């Protein structure tokens, strides 16, 4: 079984890591050798213990690593790591680094060679810049993987979700499905908003995750 998915979101802080981690566990429980990948991470800190002691480590990348049963080198699963918790292209500029999607593509191919399933988590939303000319969308095109869209269920999510779906389609990419992640417990008319998205997104809703609930039972 050779599969891979690119997880993107309608915005930052909508639960991409949480859903990516749950997807990895889903495939592990199904008996697959599964690896997570976080190509670009901001907000990294020097690890003071563990296997990555002394290296810049991002807690999201660590969560994906711990969820998987394939344990790649840090530079393979998280090639670009930056200390400031800011937009990746700005963090890269400050570090004097140019994010190169060919480097990420090479790391992905190496991961795919040792795993049955690779779950790749993007950074921020679909149009987050990576350098002066490329965005997460360009990385998704380069990897050419089916996408899983995490919709942060809060006021305004319908517009954000539908714009992202249109952008995915415009690039000839496949939307494997989407996850409704209830990130705002005070969101009015949750069920009605969910129904509107289900009616308008031409891809399966893989899971509906309640506020502080478990992401499970993905409908692949």
Secondary structure, 3 states (H helix, E strand, C coil): CCEEEEEEECCCCCCHHHHHHHHHHHHHHCCCCEEEECCEECCCEECCCCCCCCCEECHHHHHHHHHCCCCCCHHHHCCEECCCCCCHHHHHHHHCCCCCHHHHHHHHHHHHCCCCEEEEEEEEECCCECCCCCEHHHHHHHHCCEEEEEEECCCCHHHHHHHHHHHHHHCCCCEEEEEEECCCCCCCCHHHHHHHHHHHCCCCEEEEECCCCCCCCCCC
